[in-house]
Amino acid sequence: MDLTCRQLVFLEHELEQIKDDSDRDSEDRSHASSILGRIEGEIEWEEEQHEDMNRDDKAERIFS
């Protein structure tokens, strides 16, 4: 499933809320924490891809 960066950030925020809510069931909080780690990894990967594209664009302009 492909999610946009905006969707990933939304999910990150919502999962943080669940993870930090002491009134939530511990199993829900555990699931949220687990998924949150995956979402954060995906966001980092997206950011790295964006940085790589920017570097490539700059290099292409310099050597053009």
MOGI-V667827 format. One record per residue. N is the residue number from 1. RES is the residue in one letter. BURIAL is # if it has 16 or more other C-alpha atoms within 10 Angstrom, else .. Layout:
n:N res:RES burial:BURIAL
n:N res:RES burial:BURIAL
This chain:
n:1 res:M burial:.
n:2 res:D burial:.
n:3 res:L burial:.
n:4 res:T burial:.
n:5 res:C burial:.
n:6 res:R burial:.
n:7 res:Q burial:.
n:8 res:L burial:#
n:9 res:V burial:.
n:10 res:F burial:.
n:11 res:L burial:#
n:12 res:E burial:#
n:13 res:H burial:.
n:14 res:E burial:.
n:15 res:L burial:#
n:16 res:E burial:.
n:17 res:Q burial:.
n:18 res:I burial:#
n:19 res:K burial:#
n:20 res:D burial:.
n:21 res:D burial:.
n:22 res:S burial:.
n:23 res:D burial:.
n:24 res:R burial:.
n:25 res:D burial:.
n:26 res:S burial:.
n:27 res:E burial:.
n:28 res:D burial:.
n:29 res:R burial:#
n:30 res:S burial:.
n:31 res:H burial:.
n:32 res:A burial:#
n:33 res:S burial:#
n:34 res:S burial:.
n:35 res:I burial:.
n:36 res:L burial:#
n:37 res:G burial:.
n:38 res:R burial:.
n:39 res:I burial:#
n:40 res:E burial:.
n:41 res:G burial:.
n:42 res:E burial:.
n:43 res:I burial:#
n:44 res:E burial:.
n:45 res:W burial:.
n:46 res:E burial:.
n:47 res:E burial:.
n:48 res:E burial:.
n:49 res:Q burial:.
n:50 res:H burial:.
n:51 res:E burial:.
n:52 res:D burial:.
n:53 res:M burial:.
n:54 res:N burial:.
n:55 res:R burial:.
n:56 res:D burial:.
n:57 res:D burial:.
n:58 res:K burial:.
n:59 res:A burial:.
n:60 res:E burial:.
n:61 res:R burial:.
n:62 res:I burial:.
n:63 res:F burial:.
n:64 res:S burial:.
